[in-house]
Amino acid sequence: MPALLLFVKNPIPGKTKTRLAASVGNEMALKMYHQLTDWTREQALGLDAVDRFVYYSNEINTSDEWPNNQFAKRLQHGGGLGERMEQGFREVFAEGHDRAIVIGSDCPGITTEYLKEAFAALDDYDLVVGPALDGGYTLLGMRQLEPSLFHDMKWSTERVLPDTLARTKAAGLSVHQLAPLSDVDYLEDWQSYGWPMPE
């Protein structure tokens, strides 16, 4: 059974979408984050025959908008982003999942169809990656854990995608790239998707 790992941040005013908040304020940034997570949740629920996992940044919330009967809830473990993602992959592979994909919760371009395409790519490729326009990635999937993709990576830089692809090649693994998308880090990113501002 495939696994979808959704990495989310517990919504905390003043600590959520801080780059966005610099333009719109903390309260609006929090509303925008909730809209993004609502979107991501609906897209994930559109998938069939996939085990869904929500990995929280700080604490597990069993009474939030993520239905407990649709999403297994876990905590991210590790210091940096790389450690946390590696640990998530390690857990689901240890439980017998034959492929796994990780996404965040701030990319309106990730639709159910995009996720289906990503899982399908793992029929023919060792890895699948959804490039981000800023040089990172919005999605990463694999058929087995490749730890080299997570160690000593300069996260949140334009080097993430090219370094990931270079390490994939060095490991002798095949990779499929999906269409590039934009995360929502700044107000311009939000506006590029044509979404209205929350009420």
URBELHU-V43326 format. One record per residue. PSI is psi in whole degrees, 0 to 359 (none if undefined). OMEGA is omega in degrees with one decimal (none if undefined). D_LAST is the distance of its C-alpha to the last C-alpha in Angstrom with 1 decimal. Layout:
psi=PSI omega=OMEGA d_last=D_LAST
psi=PSI omega=OMEGA d_last=D_LAST
//
This chain:
psi=132 omega=176.9 d_last=39.3
psi=156 omega=178.2 d_last=36.7
psi=137 omega=173.3 d_last=34.1
psi=121 omega=179.4 d_last=30.6
psi=120 omega=178.1 d_last=29.5
psi=114 omega=179.1 d_last=25.8
psi=118 omega=-178.7 d_last=25.6
psi=155 omega=174.1 d_last=22.5
psi=136 omega=173.9 d_last=21.8
psi=127 omega=-174.0 d_last=21.2
psi=109 omega=-179.3 d_last=17.8
psi=120 omega=179.2 d_last=18.9
psi=132 omega=179.5 d_last=17.0
psi=346 omega=179.4 d_last=18.9
psi=5 omega=-177.8 d_last=20.7
psi=126 omega=179.9 d_last=18.1
psi=57 omega=-173.9 d_last=17.5
psi=326 omega=179.2 d_last=19.4
psi=324 omega=175.7 d_last=20.0
psi=318 omega=-178.2 d_last=16.4
psi=333 omega=178.9 d_last=15.8
psi=334 omega=179.8 d_last=18.5
psi=325 omega=-169.3 d_last=16.4
psi=353 omega=-177.1 d_last=12.9
psi=158 omega=-174.5 d_last=13.9
psi=318 omega=-175.9 d_last=14.3
psi=315 omega=179.5 d_last=11.2
psi=321 omega=179.0 d_last=8.9
psi=322 omega=178.8 d_last=11.8
psi=319 omega=176.7 d_last=11.9
psi=319 omega=179.5 d_last=8.4
psi=322 omega=178.5 d_last=9.7
psi=319 omega=178.1 d_last=13.0
psi=323 omega=178.6 d_last=12.0
psi=321 omega=178.3 d_last=10.7
psi=317 omega=-179.8 d_last=14.0
psi=325 omega=175.7 d_last=16.1
psi=315 omega=179.4 d_last=14.8
psi=311 omega=-177.5 d_last=16.0
psi=319 omega=-179.9 d_last=19.2
psi=315 omega=-179.3 d_last=20.0
psi=321 omega=179.2 d_last=19.9
psi=319 omega=179.7 d_last=22.1
psi=322 omega=-179.6 d_last=24.5
psi=344 omega=177.9 d_last=24.8
psi=350 omega=-179.0 d_last=26.0
psi=141 omega=174.1 d_last=29.1
psi=154 omega=173.2 d_last=32.3
psi=44 omega=177.1 d_last=35.2
psi=136 omega=171.4 d_last=33.4
psi=129 omega=-175.6 d_last=33.1
psi=133 omega=-179.9 d_last=29.7
psi=131 omega=171.0 d_last=29.4
psi=123 omega=176.9 d_last=26.5
psi=111 omega=-177.6 d_last=27.8
psi=151 omega=-177.3 d_last=26.0
psi=323 omega=-172.1 d_last=26.5
psi=315 omega=-178.9 d_last=27.3
psi=151 omega=178.9 d_last=27.6
psi=132 omega=179.1 d_last=27.4
psi=111 omega=-177.8 d_last=24.9
psi=359 omega=-178.0 d_last=26.3
psi=27 omega=179.0 d_last=23.6
psi=197 omega=-173.7 d_last=20.4
psi=355 omega=178.3 d_last=18.7
psi=110 omega=-175.1 d_last=21.7
psi=129 omega=-178.0 d_last=24.2
psi=335 omega=-179.0 d_last=27.5
psi=354 omega=-179.9 d_last=29.5
psi=338 omega=-175.4 d_last=28.0
psi=124 omega=170.1 d_last=27.8
psi=134 omega=-172.5 d_last=30.5
psi=129 omega=-176.3 d_last=29.1
psi=171 omega=179.5 d_last=30.9
psi=139 omega=174.3 d_last=30.8
psi=138 omega=179.9 d_last=31.2
psi=137 omega=179.4 d_last=34.6
psi=163 omega=-177.4 d_last=36.0
psi=297 omega=-176.7 d_last=35.5
psi=176 omega=-178.7 d_last=34.0
psi=318 omega=-179.2 d_last=31.9
psi=313 omega=178.3 d_last=35.1
psi=319 omega=-176.6 d_last=36.7
psi=317 omega=178.7 d_last=33.7
psi=316 omega=-179.7 d_last=33.5
psi=317 omega=-179.2 d_last=37.3
psi=321 omega=177.6 d_last=37.4
psi=312 omega=176.9 d_last=34.8
psi=316 omega=-177.6 d_last=36.9
psi=318 omega=-178.5 d_last=40.0
psi=310 omega=-174.1 d_last=38.9
psi=328 omega=175.7 d_last=38.0
psi=322 omega=179.1 d_last=41.1
psi=334 omega=-179.7 d_last=43.2
psi=1 omega=173.1 d_last=42.0
psi=6 omega=176.3 d_last=43.3
psi=140 omega=-173.4 d_last=40.3
psi=352 omega=174.7 d_last=41.8
psi=153 omega=-177.2 d_last=38.9
psi=144 omega=178.9 d_last=35.6
psi=137 omega=175.7 d_last=32.5
psi=138 omega=173.2 d_last=30.0
psi=164 omega=171.0 d_last=26.5
psi=204 omega=-177.5 d_last=23.7
psi=26 omega=-175.9 d_last=20.0
psi=38 omega=179.4 d_last=18.5
psi=101 omega=179.9 d_last=19.9
psi=345 omega=179.3 d_last=18.2
psi=345 omega=178.0 d_last=21.6
psi=107 omega=-179.9 d_last=23.1
psi=173 omega=175.2 d_last=23.3
psi=318 omega=-179.4 d_last=25.7
psi=321 omega=178.7 d_last=28.2
psi=318 omega=178.4 d_last=28.1
psi=320 omega=177.3 d_last=28.9
psi=318 omega=178.9 d_last=31.6
psi=320 omega=-179.8 d_last=33.1
psi=313 omega=179.3 d_last=33.2
psi=321 omega=179.5 d_last=34.9
psi=325 omega=-179.3 d_last=37.3
psi=332 omega=-179.0 d_last=38.3
psi=356 omega=169.6 d_last=39.6
psi=329 omega=-171.4 d_last=42.3
psi=345 omega=-176.4 d_last=43.9
psi=155 omega=178.0 d_last=42.8
psi=324 omega=-178.2 d_last=42.9
psi=156 omega=171.7 d_last=39.5
psi=141 omega=-179.6 d_last=36.4
psi=140 omega=174.0 d_last=33.9
psi=101 omega=-176.1 d_last=30.6
psi=145 omega=171.9 d_last=30.9
psi=149 omega=-176.6 d_last=28.0
psi=342 omega=-179.0 d_last=28.1
psi=7 omega=177.4 d_last=28.5
psi=359 omega=174.8 d_last=31.7
psi=213 omega=173.0 d_last=30.7
psi=154 omega=-180.0 d_last=29.8
psi=348 omega=-176.4 d_last=26.8
psi=140 omega=174.4 d_last=29.2
psi=130 omega=179.2 d_last=32.7
psi=154 omega=-179.7 d_last=35.0
psi=161 omega=179.1 d_last=38.6
psi=340 omega=173.4 d_last=41.5
psi=157 omega=-174.0 d_last=42.9
psi=131 omega=173.0 d_last=42.0
psi=92 omega=-173.0 d_last=42.8
psi=333 omega=-175.7 d_last=42.6
psi=341 omega=-178.3 d_last=43.4
psi=352 omega=-173.3 d_last=39.9
psi=346 omega=-173.8 d_last=38.4
psi=136 omega=174.4 d_last=41.0
psi=39 omega=176.7 d_last=41.1
psi=140 omega=177.4 d_last=38.2
psi=84 omega=-175.4 d_last=36.4
psi=154 omega=178.9 d_last=32.9
psi=32 omega=172.8 d_last=29.9
psi=169 omega=-179.7 d_last=32.4
psi=359 omega=-179.8 d_last=33.3
psi=347 omega=-170.4 d_last=36.4
psi=309 omega=-177.7 d_last=34.9
psi=307 omega=-179.7 d_last=35.2
psi=323 omega=178.5 d_last=38.6
psi=322 omega=177.5 d_last=40.0
psi=315 omega=-179.6 d_last=38.8
psi=322 omega=179.0 d_last=40.5
psi=320 omega=179.6 d_last=43.6
psi=324 omega=176.7 d_last=43.9
psi=315 omega=179.7 d_last=43.4
psi=318 omega=-179.3 d_last=46.3
psi=329 omega=179.9 d_last=48.4
psi=359 omega=178.6 d_last=48.0
psi=27 omega=-177.2 d_last=49.3
psi=146 omega=176.9 d_last=46.1
psi=147 omega=-176.8 d_last=44.7
psi=141 omega=175.2 d_last=41.1
psi=131 omega=178.1 d_last=38.8
psi=130 omega=174.9 d_last=36.0
psi=178 omega=176.4 d_last=32.9
psi=138 omega=179.9 d_last=31.0
psi=145 omega=-179.1 d_last=29.3
psi=170 omega=177.7 d_last=25.6
psi=129 omega=168.0 d_last=23.2
psi=165 omega=172.8 d_last=21.4
psi=95 omega=174.7 d_last=18.1
psi=331 omega=-176.9 d_last=19.5
psi=164 omega=-179.1 d_last=18.3
psi=323 omega=-179.1 d_last=15.6
psi=326 omega=178.6 d_last=18.1
psi=315 omega=178.7 d_last=18.4
psi=312 omega=-177.1 d_last=14.8
psi=331 omega=-178.5 d_last=15.2
psi=338 omega=177.8 d_last=18.5
psi=354 omega=177.4 d_last=17.1
psi=17 omega=179.3 d_last=15.2
psi=136 omega=173.7 d_last=11.9
psi=159 omega=176.2 d_last=8.8
psi=145 omega=178.9 d_last=6.5
psi=154 omega=177.4 d_last=3.8
psi=none omega=none d_last=0.0
//
